[in-house]
Each structure stands twice: as C-alpha cells, then as structure tokens.
Amino acid sequence: MKPDDPNHKNAMSTGELRQSALHLPGTHEPHAKLVTILVAAAFFMENLDGTVIATALPQMAVSFRSNPVDLNMGMTAYMLMLAVFIPVSGWLADRLGARTVFSSAIAIFTMASIVCGVSQNLWQFTAARVVQGIGGAMMVPVGRLVVLRVTEKKNLMQAISYIVWPGLAAPVLGPPLGGFITTYSSWRWIFYLNVPLGIVALALALWWIRNEPTHEERPFDWMGFALAGTSCIALMYGLELLGQRDAPWSLVGVFIGYALLAGWGAVRHLRKAEHPLINFACLRFQTFAVSIWGGTAFRVAIMASPFLLPLMFQVAFGMNAFQSGILVLAMFAGNFAMKSVTSPLLRRYGFRTVLVVNAVITAALLMACGFLLPQTPRWAIMTVLFLHGLSRSMHFTALNTLAFVDIPKPLMSSATSFYSVVQQMGIGMGVAMGAVTLRAAAFLRGERGAIPSLTDFHVALWTVGALSLLALIDCVTLDPRAGAEVSGHDVSDT
C-alpha cells in the first residue's frame, strides 16, 4: 500500500486514535504496559488505604485521645467517598481529559495523605480521609479507562491482569502491613509512605499520558448524581452498621430502605435522562451484563474471605495478628502466581468454560476453609489459602476483562464508572455478608450477641461458598465465542 493511498491514511489515523491517550517523547512505539503498571500501582495505593489502618486503630486512638471504635469513622468516610464520587469520574474524564483527572486524583490523594499523617484529632483525620477518598474515587475508573484506551484488544487480557491483582492483594496485605508499621514505627508512616509513591506516580502520569480531545460535551446529570450518590452513601453506611455486633436495627432499616428507594429513583431517572451520569446501554452487551450481575454475586462472596479468615484465625484459633497475617499472605501468593497462567487458560478453554469451572472450584475452596481446625497443620491451611488465591485471581481477571471486550468507545467512560461503582458495592457488601452470616450463625445456636465460635465461622464460610455458585447462573448463558477476539480462543478446539 502506498503512503499516499487514502486507505493508508485512514489506517494510520485509526492507529493514531488507538494510541492517542499515550505519549512518550522520542518514540512512536506504544508503551501501554508501562502505563498499565503505573495505573496498577495507583490502584494498589488506593485499595491499600481502605484497609491498612484496621490494625492501627488502637494506637491512633491514643494519639487522638478517643475511643478506638470511633476511629471507624475514618474507614467509613473513605469508603463512602469512593462510592459517591466514582460515577462522577467518567463525566470528568470526558470533559477534562483522562490525564487531567487521573493526575489530579493522584495529587489530591497524596496531599490528603500528608494531612492524614499530621492530623491531631479525630475530626481533622476524618476530614482528610474524605478528601483522600475523593481522590481515590477518581483514580479507580479513570485509570482503568486510560488502560483500555491505550491497549489493543489482543493485549487487553494481559493488561487487565496487571490491574486486577492490586484489588485482590491490598485487602489481604493491608491489615498485616498496618500492624507491622504501627508496631515498629508510628501509624503516621502509613500515610507518609504514600507521599514519595504519589510524587513518582504523578510525574509519570504527566509524562506518559496525554488527554484525548473531547468530541462531545454532555451536561452534568445533577439529579442522577444526587439520587445515585445518596443511595450509595445510605447503602454503604447501612452495611457498615449491619456489620457491628450491636447493630441498631431501626437505623439500619432506615438507611437500607432509603438506599433502595433512592436507587429505584436513580434507575428510573438514568433510563429516561438524555445525558445520564451512568448509561445503562452498557447492559445490552451480554459480556458486560454477565460481569455485572453474576459477577456481583461472586464478588460479594469472595470479598468476605479476607474478613472472615483472619478473624477466625485470631478469635477461634487463638493466633495473634502477626501469625494470622502470615497465613493469609498465602492467599496473596496465590493471587500473584495465577497472573502468568490466566492468559493461556483463557486462550485454551475460553471465557465461558473457565468461568463456569472456576466458580465451582472457588466455591469448593471456600467451603473447604469451613473445615479448617486449630489442629490442622499450618502447611495444609496455607495450601488451601494458596489455592483459594489462585481461583480468586483467575475469576477476577476473567470478569474484569470480559466486561469491556464488546463495549464501544463512546460508552467506555460510562462503562468504567458503572463497573467501578458495582465493584465498590461488592466489596462493602462482601464484608457485611461475612459479618451478617457470623451473627446469624450465633443467633441460630441461641448465642445472640456472643463472640463468634469456630462453628459460626464454619457456617459463614459454607454460606458464602454457596453464594459464589450464583455466578454460574449467568456464566452458563455466555456464548462459547464470547471474548474470543481478546483471549485468542478457537471454539473449534473445544
């Protein structure tokens, strides 16, 4: 094809458009993998800060001269801001450009981390966590949007695997890391360590990523934001109350009831709005819909394990926090080890087969955790947790990749926002599910409000294992060719 051929020019413009979100001086080769690693690091920082202070609360309470239980405000405020502002990020990325929003989010997150570290009382700390949560909310979907824009479909699965593991590893690494820093230094260093990481990430984001021109400026959907935002706040706070031992049931009912009512209103509005904050047209694509509906059931079940297992090891097995953390690290090792195996498995068997078989394996491993005893050899416990980490990583990577394989470019920012909100809700509901099943098990044996027994933990793990099987309902309906362009799977091979 000659350089002056019109078809050649069109081909070049398409290629340039695909790489237009990335700019690296001095070269024309795409560096999508570097951008993906940068986004994965930002995700890890954002996810880690959601759980890392859990084991630092007693020392922080001494610094603030307050009750350790009151420090939950800092964790709740952070999670609430993530839930509320994630839907806004897609609109901002379209309006201002992905680089502007992503780099601003890193800057806000880093500066808020400094304020968290120097806080002298609970209210200063909570206010800083609110701002930090806003920055984190912008990093999650916009970072994923950047990766989706700079990555060709044939490399999408590998890119998604890079940005999945922070979400899997951070909740596992957070508590033991926070405990280590608090024990051997000061809780303030939990936040100070974000500063050098944030500065490096900000510099690389400004260097490697450039804004895409906005071809259509849509007005901001204030009504959708108000309804969806308050619904998310009420739901997340209601779930937080539900996880407490002496939950105020009337207050829980008020918040959950409002969340459902506002959520219903938000859905009605978003379906009719000319420029909705979240576009439900994404659900017309089966691959995205399966990742939302069946994927949510799986996420709720699977995110309960990082809550239930460390608690079981400490409360029922009599381990200390460090011993419990060491055991749970086996799950992180499994998460990381699976990354190199995911692509070959999906290429050989396809998304549908892998998701169906892996859902069964994951459910079996969750239920196997419900048979662990204090006298079970440590190597056997770590083996089960390692295998559980493998299956978690496999499923999350497959779901996160499948969600975007058929989404057209005009819907991409809305799809990433929608997906990120659902993910955040799944995390919150997963922890609540673990707490509720523990309380329900204790109630059924007539020990209302008591400290959970080993049997209670076993029942909770069996319950969430059964819940994870609900993902099969959607997975079996997938077309065998779903995502074949991304996975490279040849249906004739199976």
Secondary structure per residue as TSV (DSSP state, phi and psi in degrees):
chain	resnum	aa	ss	phi	psi
A	1	M	-	360.0	131.5
A	2	K	-	-78.6	150.2
A	3	P	T	-59.5	-30.9
A	4	D	T	-91.3	6.1
A	5	D	-	-67.5	132.5
A	6	P	H	-58.5	-35.7
A	7	N	H	-65.4	-35.0
A	8	H	H	-63.5	-41.9
A	9	K	H	-63.8	-40.8
A	10	N	H	-64.6	-39.7
A	11	A	H	-63.1	-41.2
A	12	M	H	-65.1	-41.4
A	13	S	H	-65.9	-34.0
A	14	T	H	-65.3	-44.0
A	15	G	H	-63.3	-40.6
A	16	E	H	-64.8	-38.9
A	17	L	H	-63.3	-39.0
A	18	R	H	-63.2	-33.3
A	19	Q	T	-101.8	7.9
A	20	S	T	-68.9	-16.3
A	21	A	T	-82.3	-6.7
A	22	L	B	-121.8	136.6
A	23	H	-	-141.7	122.5
A	24	L	-	-128.1	113.2
A	25	P	T	-58.2	140.6
A	26	G	T	88.2	2.8
A	27	T	-	-150.8	152.7
A	28	H	-	-106.2	-0.2
A	29	E	S	-79.4	136.7
A	30	P	-	-68.1	138.3
A	31	H	-	-116.2	49.1
A	32	A	H	-60.9	-34.7
A	33	K	H	-64.9	-38.2
A	34	L	H	-64.6	-42.9
A	35	V	H	-63.0	-40.4
A	36	T	H	-62.1	-42.9
A	37	I	H	-64.0	-39.3
A	38	L	H	-61.2	-46.8
A	39	V	H	-64.7	-40.0
A	40	A	H	-61.0	-40.1
A	41	A	H	-64.1	-41.1
A	42	A	H	-64.4	-40.6
A	43	F	H	-61.5	-43.0
A	44	F	H	-61.8	-44.9
A	45	M	H	-60.4	-43.2
A	46	E	H	-67.9	-45.3
A	47	N	H	-68.9	-37.5
A	48	L	H	-62.2	-41.0
A	49	D	H	-69.4	-11.6
A	50	G	H	-75.0	-26.4
A	51	T	H	-125.4	-12.0
A	52	V	T	-66.6	-24.8
A	53	I	T	-84.9	-2.6
A	54	A	G	-56.3	-44.2
A	55	T	G	-86.6	-4.6
A	56	A	G	-96.9	-3.3
A	57	L	H	-58.2	-42.0
A	58	P	H	-60.2	-44.8
A	59	Q	H	-67.5	-37.8
A	60	M	H	-64.4	-38.1
A	61	A	H	-62.7	-36.9
A	62	V	H	-64.4	-43.5
A	63	S	H	-62.8	-37.5
A	64	F	H	-92.8	-3.5
A	65	R	T	55.0	49.9
A	66	S	S	-138.8	175.9
A	67	N	-	-77.0	135.4
A	68	P	G	-56.3	-33.0
A	69	V	G	-63.0	-34.3
A	70	D	G	-65.8	-22.2
A	71	L	G	-68.9	-13.0
A	72	N	H	-60.1	-20.6
A	73	M	H	-57.4	-37.6
A	74	G	H	-65.0	-40.8
A	75	M	H	-70.5	-43.4
A	76	T	H	-64.8	-43.9
A	77	A	H	-59.7	-40.7
A	78	Y	H	-63.3	-47.6
A	79	M	H	-67.1	-36.0
A	80	L	H	-64.6	-42.6
A	81	M	H	-65.7	-35.9
A	82	L	H	-59.8	-46.2
A	83	A	H	-65.2	-37.6
A	84	V	H	-77.7	-42.7
A	85	F	H	-95.1	-7.3
A	86	I	H	-59.0	-43.6
A	87	P	H	-62.1	-25.6
A	88	V	H	-74.0	-26.6
A	89	S	H	-62.4	-37.5
A	90	G	H	-63.6	-42.9
A	91	W	H	-63.9	-42.8
A	92	L	H	-64.0	-38.9
A	93	A	H	-64.6	-38.9
A	94	D	H	-68.2	-35.7
A	95	R	H	-80.4	-45.1
A	96	L	H	-105.6	-17.7
A	97	G	-	103.1	144.8
A	98	A	H	-63.1	-40.7
A	99	R	H	-64.2	-44.2
A	100	T	H	-58.5	-47.3
A	101	V	H	-71.2	-44.9
A	102	F	H	-64.7	-46.2
A	103	S	H	-68.2	-37.0
A	104	S	H	-64.3	-39.2
A	105	A	H	-62.2	-42.2
A	106	I	H	-62.5	-43.0
A	107	A	H	-63.5	-45.2
A	108	I	H	-62.6	-44.9
A	109	F	H	-61.0	-43.0
A	110	T	H	-67.9	-45.7
A	111	M	H	-65.1	-38.6
A	112	A	H	-65.3	-33.1
A	113	S	H	-62.3	-39.5
A	114	I	H	-61.7	-45.7
A	115	V	H	-63.9	-38.4
A	116	C	H	-58.4	-43.3
A	117	G	H	-67.1	-31.3
A	118	V	H	-97.7	1.3
A	119	S	-	-59.2	141.1
A	120	Q	-	-109.2	-10.1
A	121	N	S	-149.7	172.7
A	122	L	H	-63.7	-38.1
A	123	W	H	-71.5	-38.4
A	124	Q	H	-61.7	-43.1
A	125	F	H	-65.0	-43.9
A	126	T	H	-63.6	-42.3
A	127	A	H	-61.9	-40.8
A	128	A	H	-66.1	-35.9
A	129	R	H	-68.3	-33.0
A	130	V	H	-60.8	-48.4
A	131	V	H	-64.9	-40.2
A	132	Q	H	-62.7	-38.6
A	133	G	H	-64.8	-36.3
A	134	I	H	-63.3	-44.1
A	135	G	H	-62.6	-42.4
A	136	G	H	-64.2	-36.3
A	137	A	H	-63.0	-33.9
A	138	M	H	-76.3	-29.9
A	139	M	H	-69.7	-37.8
A	140	V	H	-63.3	-64.7
A	141	P	H	-75.1	-33.7
A	142	V	H	-68.7	-38.5
A	143	G	H	-61.1	-42.6
A	144	R	H	-64.5	-38.2
A	145	L	H	-62.1	-41.6
A	146	V	H	-59.4	-45.7
A	147	V	H	-63.3	-44.1
A	148	L	H	-63.0	-33.0
A	149	R	H	-77.0	-31.6
A	150	V	H	-96.0	-4.1
A	151	T	S	-107.5	129.9
A	152	E	-	-72.0	154.8
A	153	K	G	-57.9	-36.2
A	154	K	G	-66.0	-21.6
A	155	N	G	-105.8	4.8
A	156	L	H	-64.0	-40.6
A	157	M	H	-62.5	-42.4
A	158	Q	H	-65.8	-40.6
A	159	A	H	-63.8	-43.9
A	160	I	H	-63.5	-36.0
A	161	S	H	-62.4	-31.7
A	162	Y	H	-68.1	-38.2
A	163	I	H	-93.0	-1.5
A	164	V	H	-83.1	-42.5
A	165	W	H	-62.3	-30.1
A	166	P	H	-59.8	-39.7
A	167	G	H	-66.9	-28.3
A	168	L	H	-83.0	-40.0
A	169	A	H	-80.5	-38.1
A	170	A	H	-59.0	-46.6
A	171	P	H	-62.8	-25.7
A	172	V	H	-81.4	-42.3
A	173	L	H	-79.8	-25.4
A	174	G	H	-55.2	-58.8
A	175	P	H	-59.1	-48.8
A	176	P	H	-65.5	-35.3
A	177	L	H	-66.5	-43.6
A	178	G	H	-61.9	-39.8
A	179	G	H	-65.6	-38.6
A	180	F	H	-64.8	-47.5
A	181	I	H	-63.3	-42.4
A	182	T	H	-66.6	-38.3
A	183	T	H	-70.3	-42.1
A	184	Y	H	-104.2	-1.7
A	185	S	S	-147.2	-127.0
A	186	S	-	-131.3	148.6
A	187	W	T	-58.5	-25.0
A	188	R	T	-63.5	-26.7
A	189	W	H	-71.5	-16.6
A	190	I	H	-56.9	-38.6
A	191	F	H	-92.2	-33.3
A	192	Y	H	-64.1	-31.0
A	193	L	T	-65.6	-19.4
A	194	N	H	-71.2	-22.4
A	195	V	H	-65.9	-56.1
A	196	P	H	-62.6	-36.9
A	197	L	H	-63.5	-42.0
A	198	G	H	-65.6	-40.3
A	199	I	H	-63.6	-45.1
A	200	V	H	-63.7	-45.0
A	201	A	H	-62.4	-40.0
A	202	L	H	-64.4	-44.0
A	203	A	H	-62.2	-43.2
A	204	L	H	-69.2	-36.2
A	205	A	H	-64.0	-42.8
A	206	L	H	-67.9	-28.8
A	207	W	H	-82.6	-44.2
A	208	W	H	-90.0	-28.0
A	209	I	B	-111.3	137.7
A	210	R	-	-126.4	158.5
A	211	N	-	-73.6	142.9
A	212	E	-	-86.8	142.6
A	213	P	-	-64.6	140.7
A	214	T	-	-89.7	120.4
A	215	H	S	-90.6	-19.7
A	216	E	-	-141.1	123.5
A	217	E	-	-102.2	109.2
A	218	R	-	-98.9	144.3
A	219	P	-	-66.3	155.3
A	220	F	-	-76.2	135.9
A	221	D	-	-88.5	86.2
A	222	W	H	-65.6	-41.5
A	223	M	H	-64.1	-44.2
A	224	G	H	-61.6	-40.2
A	225	F	H	-63.9	-44.5
A	226	A	H	-63.3	-47.1
A	227	L	H	-69.7	-48.7
A	228	A	H	-67.0	-40.7
A	229	G	H	-64.7	-48.5
A	230	T	H	-68.3	-31.1
A	231	S	H	-64.4	-44.2
A	232	C	H	-64.0	-41.6
A	233	I	H	-61.4	-49.0
A	234	A	H	-62.7	-41.3
A	235	L	H	-66.1	-47.3
A	236	M	H	-65.0	-40.6
A	237	Y	H	-71.1	-38.6
A	238	G	H	-60.9	-40.7
A	239	L	H	-66.9	-36.1
A	240	E	H	-62.8	-43.9
A	241	L	H	-65.1	-37.5
A	242	L	H	-64.4	-27.8
A	243	G	T	-80.6	-6.9
A	244	Q	S	-80.2	152.2
A	245	R	T	-64.1	-44.5
A	246	D	T	-108.2	65.1
A	247	A	-	-65.0	131.9
A	248	P	-	-76.1	97.5
A	249	W	H	-60.9	-36.6
A	250	S	H	-65.0	-41.4
A	251	L	H	-68.2	-39.7
A	252	V	H	-59.1	-43.6
A	253	G	H	-61.9	-39.2
A	254	V	H	-63.4	-48.0
A	255	F	H	-68.4	-45.7
A	256	I	H	-65.5	-40.1
A	257	G	H	-62.4	-44.5
A	258	Y	H	-65.3	-39.4
A	259	A	H	-58.6	-42.9
A	260	L	H	-67.2	-42.1
A	261	L	H	-65.2	-48.7
A	262	A	H	-66.0	-35.5
A	263	G	H	-64.2	-40.5
A	264	W	H	-62.6	-43.2
A	265	G	H	-64.0	-38.5
A	266	A	H	-64.4	-42.1
A	267	V	H	-63.0	-44.7
A	268	R	H	-60.0	-44.1
A	269	H	H	-66.3	-46.8
A	270	L	H	-65.1	-29.0
A	271	R	H	-71.9	-28.6
A	272	K	H	-100.6	-21.3
A	273	A	-	-65.4	144.4
A	274	E	S	-70.7	-37.7
A	275	H	S	-128.2	75.0
A	276	P	-	-69.6	149.1
A	277	L	S	-61.4	-40.5
A	278	I	S	-123.9	125.9
A	279	N	-	-94.9	113.0
A	280	F	G	-72.6	-2.8
A	281	A	G	-61.0	-21.8
A	282	C	G	-59.8	-31.3
A	283	L	G	-72.3	-9.1
A	284	R	G	-70.3	-19.9
A	285	F	S	-89.5	119.2
A	286	Q	H	-58.1	-39.3
A	287	T	H	-61.7	-38.7
A	288	F	H	-71.9	-43.1
A	289	A	H	-61.5	-41.3
A	290	V	H	-62.8	-39.6
A	291	S	H	-67.5	-26.9
A	292	I	H	-82.5	-56.0
A	293	W	H	-75.0	-65.3
A	294	G	H	-64.5	-35.4
A	295	G	H	-62.9	-35.1
A	296	T	H	-66.5	-43.5
A	297	A	H	-58.6	-40.3
A	298	F	H	-66.9	-44.2
A	299	R	H	-62.7	-43.3
A	300	V	H	-58.1	-44.8
A	301	A	H	-67.7	-44.8
A	302	I	H	-75.2	-28.0
A	303	M	T	-80.9	-5.5
A	304	A	T	-77.1	-26.0
A	305	S	H	-65.8	-40.4
A	306	P	H	-65.2	-17.5
A	307	F	H	-87.1	-46.1
A	308	L	H	-73.3	-42.6
A	309	L	H	-66.3	-50.4
A	310	P	H	-60.7	-35.8
A	311	L	H	-66.5	-41.5
A	312	M	H	-63.5	-41.9
A	313	F	H	-63.5	-33.7
A	314	Q	H	-86.6	-47.6
A	315	V	H	-77.8	-45.2
A	316	A	T	-95.1	-30.0
A	317	F	T	-94.2	-15.1
A	318	G	-	78.8	19.3
A	319	M	-	-81.6	160.4
A	320	N	-	-88.3	175.0
A	321	A	H	-62.1	-38.1
A	322	F	H	-68.1	-44.1
A	323	Q	H	-62.2	-42.6
A	324	S	H	-62.5	-43.1
A	325	G	H	-62.3	-39.0
A	326	I	H	-62.6	-41.0
A	327	L	H	-64.8	-44.3
A	328	V	H	-67.6	-22.9
A	329	L	H	-62.0	-21.6
A	330	A	H	-62.2	-32.8
A	331	M	H	-66.8	-40.3
A	332	F	H	-62.8	-40.2
A	333	A	H	-60.2	-39.6
A	334	G	H	-66.0	-40.5
A	335	N	H	-55.9	-46.5
A	336	F	H	-72.4	-39.7
A	337	A	H	-66.4	-28.3
A	338	M	T	-74.6	-18.7
A	339	K	H	-56.8	-40.1
A	340	S	H	-78.9	-13.6
A	341	V	H	-98.7	-20.4
A	342	T	H	-59.1	-50.4
A	343	S	H	-60.7	-48.2
A	344	P	H	-59.9	-38.7
A	345	L	H	-66.0	-43.8
A	346	L	H	-67.5	-34.6
A	347	R	H	-66.9	-37.9
A	348	R	H	-77.9	-42.1
A	349	Y	H	-112.0	-15.0
A	350	G	H	84.2	163.3
A	351	F	H	-63.9	-45.6
A	352	R	H	-62.0	-49.8
A	353	T	H	-61.9	-44.5
A	354	V	H	-62.8	-44.6
A	355	L	H	-66.1	-41.0
A	356	V	H	-66.0	-51.2
A	357	V	H	-65.5	-41.8
A	358	N	H	-68.8	-32.2
A	359	A	H	-61.6	-40.7
A	360	V	H	-66.1	-43.3
A	361	I	H	-63.1	-43.8
A	362	T	H	-62.6	-44.1
A	363	A	H	-61.1	-41.3
A	364	A	H	-64.2	-39.4
A	365	L	H	-71.0	-37.5
A	366	L	H	-62.0	-43.2
A	367	M	H	-68.5	-32.6
A	368	A	H	-62.8	-35.2
A	369	C	H	-60.9	-26.9
A	370	G	T	-76.1	0.9
A	371	F	T	-111.5	1.7
A	372	L	-	-71.5	143.1
A	373	L	-	-128.1	160.6
A	374	P	T	-56.3	-31.2
A	375	Q	T	-87.3	-1.8
A	376	T	S	-62.6	131.7
A	377	P	-	-55.2	141.7
A	378	R	H	-60.7	-34.8
A	379	W	H	-65.7	-34.3
A	380	A	H	-69.4	-41.2
A	381	I	H	-61.8	-45.7
A	382	M	H	-66.6	-32.3
A	383	T	H	-65.3	-46.0
A	384	V	H	-61.1	-43.3
A	385	L	H	-68.4	-36.2
A	386	F	H	-63.6	-46.0
A	387	L	H	-63.7	-37.6
A	388	H	H	-62.9	-39.7
A	389	G	H	-63.4	-38.8
A	390	L	H	-60.4	-47.8
A	391	S	H	-69.3	-37.6
A	392	R	H	-60.2	-48.2
A	393	S	H	-62.6	-42.3
A	394	M	H	-59.1	-47.0
A	395	H	H	-70.9	-43.1
A	396	F	H	-64.3	-41.7
A	397	T	H	-64.7	-43.3
A	398	A	H	-63.6	-45.1
A	399	L	H	-64.3	-46.5
A	400	N	H	-66.2	-29.9
A	401	T	H	-77.3	-47.3
A	402	L	H	-58.3	-34.9
A	403	A	T	-56.4	-33.1
A	404	F	T	-112.4	5.7
A	405	V	S	-67.0	-28.6
A	406	D	S	-112.1	1.7
A	407	I	-	-74.7	123.9
A	408	P	-	-72.7	158.4
A	409	K	G	-56.2	-41.5
A	410	P	G	-60.8	-25.2
A	411	L	G	-98.6	0.0
A	412	M	H	-63.3	-44.6
A	413	S	H	-66.7	-39.4
A	414	S	H	-66.5	-38.8
A	415	A	H	-65.1	-41.3
A	416	T	H	-66.4	-38.6
A	417	S	H	-64.8	-48.0
A	418	F	H	-57.1	-49.3
A	419	Y	H	-64.1	-39.9
A	420	S	H	-66.9	-38.1
A	421	V	H	-62.0	-46.1
A	422	V	H	-62.5	-40.7
A	423	Q	H	-60.1	-46.1
A	424	Q	H	-63.2	-41.0
A	425	M	H	-63.0	-39.0
A	426	G	H	-62.6	-38.8
A	427	I	H	-63.8	-49.0
A	428	G	H	-62.1	-42.9
A	429	M	H	-70.3	-27.9
A	430	G	H	-64.4	-46.6
A	431	V	H	-63.3	-43.5
A	432	A	H	-62.1	-40.4
A	433	M	H	-61.0	-42.6
A	434	G	H	-61.1	-44.6
A	435	A	H	-66.5	-42.6
A	436	V	H	-65.6	-43.1
A	437	T	H	-65.2	-35.4
A	438	L	H	-62.7	-47.1
A	439	R	H	-66.4	-38.9
A	440	A	H	-64.8	-40.0
A	441	A	H	-64.3	-42.1
A	442	A	H	-65.8	-38.6
A	443	F	H	-64.2	-40.7
A	444	L	H	-66.4	-27.2
A	445	R	T	-95.1	13.0
A	446	G	T	78.2	22.0
A	447	E	-	-117.4	58.7
A	448	R	T	-62.9	126.1
A	449	G	T	81.1	0.3
A	450	A	-	-78.5	164.0
A	451	I	-	-66.0	133.7
A	452	P	-	-59.1	140.8
A	453	S	-	-94.2	174.4
A	454	L	H	-61.3	-38.9
A	455	T	H	-61.1	-39.5
A	456	D	H	-60.8	-42.8
A	457	F	H	-65.2	-39.4
A	458	H	H	-62.6	-45.1
A	459	V	H	-62.4	-41.0
A	460	A	H	-63.0	-43.0
A	461	L	H	-68.2	-37.7
A	462	W	H	-65.1	-37.3
A	463	T	H	-66.6	-47.7
A	464	V	H	-70.0	-28.7
A	465	G	H	-63.9	-42.4
A	466	A	H	-66.0	-37.4
A	467	L	H	-61.7	-37.3
A	468	S	H	-63.0	-22.9
A	469	L	T	-69.9	-16.5
A	470	L	T	-62.2	-23.9
A	471	A	H	-61.9	-23.7
A	472	L	H	-63.8	-30.1
A	473	I	H	-57.6	-42.8
A	474	D	H	-80.3	-40.4
A	475	C	H	-61.6	-38.2
A	476	V	T	-70.4	-17.0
A	477	T	T	-85.3	-7.5
A	478	L	S	-63.5	144.2
A	479	D	-	-67.2	134.7
A	480	P	T	-55.9	-23.6
A	481	R	T	-89.7	0.5
A	482	A	T	-57.4	125.9
A	483	G	T	72.2	12.6
A	484	A	H	-62.6	-32.1
A	485	E	H	-63.9	-31.6
A	486	V	H	-86.0	-44.5
A	487	S	H	-79.0	-24.1
A	488	G	-	79.8	13.0
A	489	H	-	-72.9	132.9
A	490	D	-	-100.5	110.8
A	491	V	G	-57.8	-30.3
A	492	S	G	-65.5	-21.7
A	493	D	G	-71.2	-21.3
A	494	T	-	-111.9	360.0
